Amino acid sequence: MESKRAPRHATHGRRAEPDHSGSLREGLASLKEEAGHRAGALVERARGGGQRFLKGRKLGAASELSHVTAAMRRAADELYDHGSGLAEYVDTSAEYVGLAAQYLQTRELDELVEDAQALARRQPMLFLGGMFVAGLAAARLVKATAPPPPASSSPRPRRPSRSRDQRNGR
């Protein structure tokens, strides 16, 4: 009697197993979609946190500029009292610093970015100069707010410097 088995070369000696590739593809597609949703949520959360941080920094800078404006106006008043010709320049400068503070307080972050981009297109050298000055100011601020280096418990006394002749034995 002949048996009705599949030829051995078709299954390589194993029984044919059901094809699960369709359900595997669906599962992978579902995982990919879920990962995309979660990544999008993380990006939105990070963006929201970043915008809150930047908005706080923007308002802090506006507040600092307002304090600088007040100090400049007090200095201008003192200079007027002493009859100094610099008083008018200091007063005018205080006015511009006050306008900068007001500008920062009233503009949204995206408006600030758009304005900066427009300035960079209209006057690139002025923009680069402003960025350089802003970088110097930021570096100075970071240096001023950094904690002082730890003091050495026993400072080494410095030796008096010797002349070149003394070092060479002359």
C-alpha positions as CSV (number, residue, x, y, z in Angstrom):
1,M,0.0,0.0,0.0
2,E,1.1,3.4,-0.8
3,S,1.0,6.0,1.8
4,K,-0.2,9.5,1.0
5,R,2.7,11.5,2.5
6,A,4.2,14.6,1.0
7,P,7.5,14.0,-0.6
8,R,10.4,14.4,1.7
9,H,12.2,17.0,-0.4
10,A,9.3,19.4,-0.1
11,T,9.3,19.6,3.8
12,H,12.9,18.5,4.4
13,G,11.8,15.8,6.7
14,R,9.6,18.0,8.8
15,R,5.9,18.5,9.0
16,A,4.6,21.7,7.4
17,E,3.9,24.4,10.0
18,P,1.2,27.0,9.7
19,D,2.3,30.4,8.3
20,H,2.3,33.1,11.0
21,S,4.0,35.8,9.0
22,G,0.8,37.7,8.5
23,S,0.0,38.0,12.2
24,L,3.7,38.8,12.9
25,R,3.6,41.7,10.4
26,E,0.4,43.0,11.9
27,G,1.9,42.9,15.4
28,L,5.1,44.6,14.2
29,A,3.0,47.3,12.5
30,S,1.0,47.8,15.7
31,L,4.2,48.1,17.7
32,K,5.6,50.6,15.3
33,E,2.5,52.7,15.4
34,E,2.5,52.6,19.2
35,A,6.2,53.6,19.4
36,G,5.5,56.5,17.0
37,H,2.7,57.7,19.2
38,R,4.8,57.5,22.4
39,A,7.8,59.2,20.7
40,G,5.5,62.0,19.6
41,A,4.1,62.4,23.1
42,L,7.7,62.6,24.5
43,V,8.7,65.2,21.9
44,E,5.6,67.3,22.7
45,R,6.4,67.0,26.5
46,A,10.0,68.0,25.9
47,R,9.0,70.9,23.6
48,G,6.5,72.1,26.2
49,G,9.1,71.9,29.0
50,G,11.7,73.7,26.8
51,Q,9.2,76.4,25.9
52,R,8.4,77.0,29.6
53,F,12.1,77.1,30.4
54,L,12.8,79.6,27.6
55,K,9.8,81.7,28.5
56,G,11.0,81.9,32.1
57,R,14.5,82.9,30.9
58,K,13.0,85.5,28.6
59,L,11.0,87.1,31.4
60,G,14.0,86.9,33.7
61,A,16.1,88.8,31.1
62,A,13.3,91.4,30.7
63,S,13.2,91.8,34.5
64,E,17.0,92.2,34.7
65,L,16.9,94.8,31.8
66,S,14.2,96.7,33.8
67,H,16.5,96.8,36.8
68,V,19.4,98.0,34.6
69,T,17.1,100.7,33.2
70,A,16.2,101.9,36.7
71,A,19.9,102.0,37.7
72,M,20.8,103.9,34.5
73,R,18.1,106.5,35.2
74,R,19.3,107.0,38.7
75,A,22.8,107.4,37.4
76,A,21.6,109.9,34.8
77,D,19.8,111.9,37.5
78,E,23.0,112.0,39.5
79,L,24.9,113.2,36.5
80,Y,22.3,115.9,35.8
81,D,22.6,117.1,39.4
82,H,26.4,117.4,38.9
83,G,26.0,119.1,35.6
84,S,27.8,116.4,33.6
85,G,27.4,116.4,29.9
86,L,27.2,112.6,30.0
87,A,23.8,112.7,31.7
88,E,21.9,113.0,28.4
89,Y,23.7,110.0,26.9
90,V,23.1,107.8,29.9
91,D,19.4,108.9,29.9
92,T,19.1,108.1,26.2
93,S,20.8,104.7,26.7
94,A,18.4,103.9,29.6
95,E,15.5,104.7,27.3
96,Y,16.7,102.1,24.8
97,V,17.4,99.5,27.5
98,G,13.9,100.1,28.8
99,L,12.5,99.5,25.3
100,A,14.4,96.3,25.0
101,A,12.9,95.1,28.3
102,Q,9.4,96.0,27.2
103,Y,10.0,94.2,23.8
104,L,11.1,91.0,25.6
105,Q,8.1,91.2,28.0
106,T,5.5,91.7,25.2
107,R,6.8,89.3,22.5
108,E,6.2,85.6,22.3
109,L,9.1,83.2,21.7
110,D,8.2,82.5,18.1
111,E,7.9,86.2,17.4
112,L,11.4,86.8,18.8
113,V,12.8,84.0,16.6
114,E,11.0,85.5,13.5
115,D,12.3,89.0,14.4
116,A,15.9,87.7,14.8
117,Q,15.7,85.9,11.5
118,A,14.4,89.0,9.7
119,L,17.2,91.1,11.3
120,A,19.8,88.5,10.2
121,R,18.6,88.7,6.6
122,R,18.4,92.5,6.5
123,Q,21.6,93.3,8.4
124,P,23.8,90.3,8.8
125,M,26.8,92.2,10.1
126,L,24.8,93.9,12.8
127,F,23.2,90.5,13.7
128,L,26.7,88.8,14.0
129,G,28.0,91.7,16.1
130,G,25.0,91.5,18.4
131,M,25.5,87.7,18.8
132,F,29.2,88.3,19.6
133,V,28.3,90.9,22.3
134,A,25.6,88.6,23.6
135,G,28.1,85.8,23.8
136,L,30.5,87.9,25.7
137,A,27.8,89.0,28.1
138,A,26.7,85.4,28.7
139,A,30.3,84.3,29.3
140,R,30.8,87.1,31.8
141,L,27.5,86.2,33.5
142,V,28.5,82.5,33.8
143,K,31.9,83.5,35.1
144,A,30.4,85.8,37.7
145,T,27.9,83.2,38.9
146,A,30.3,80.3,39.1
147,P,31.3,79.2,42.6
148,P,34.8,80.3,43.6
149,P,37.5,77.7,43.4
150,P,38.4,76.0,46.6
151,A,41.0,77.8,48.6
152,S,44.2,75.9,49.3
153,S,44.8,75.2,53.0
154,S,48.4,76.2,52.9
155,P,49.4,78.5,50.1
156,R,52.9,78.0,48.9
157,P,55.2,81.0,49.3
158,R,56.6,82.3,46.0
159,R,60.3,82.3,45.5
160,P,61.8,85.5,44.3
161,S,62.5,85.3,40.6
162,R,66.1,85.1,39.7
163,S,67.7,86.9,36.8
164,R,69.0,85.0,33.8
165,D,72.6,85.5,34.9
166,Q,71.8,84.0,38.3
167,R,70.2,80.9,36.7
168,N,73.1,80.3,34.4
169,G,75.6,80.6,37.3
170,R,77.2,83.9,36.2
